[in-house]
Amino acid sequence: MQYLLLIYGTEPSEQPAPEQLEAEMAEWFAYDEQIRKSGFYVDGNALERANTATTLRVRDGDRVVTDGPFAETREVLGGYYLVDVPDLDTALDWAAKCPGARFGSMEVRPITVFDQG
């Protein structure tokens, strides 16, 4: 079954010190390598900062486009991993290993598969 591991965290107001950034990135690279080698990895990406987002809604047939994310929240979606694992417990295990779980929160959501037949 496929699950999306959504990585939420707060965006820093200033650039971290180089040694702190290097240490944090080393954790991310190690996790990325581990999940890719697991055989469960399907896809994953980091996202640009929330202020680069564009939100679109259609209201009464008209497109309404707003700069930035729609929700006003302290935590923003920073990236994701798509995994194909046997069950929710395995997806939660991988989410718990992600550095994002310590720096913010992880949302684990099953992928809906629509019958195309």
Buried (B, 14 or more C-beta within 10 A) or exposed (E): EBBBBBBBBEEEEEEEEEEEEEEBEEBBEEBBEEBEEEEBBEEBEEEEEBEEBEEEEEEEEEEEEEEEBEEEEEBBBBBBBBBBBEEEEBBBEBBEBBBBBEBBEBBBEEEEEEEEE
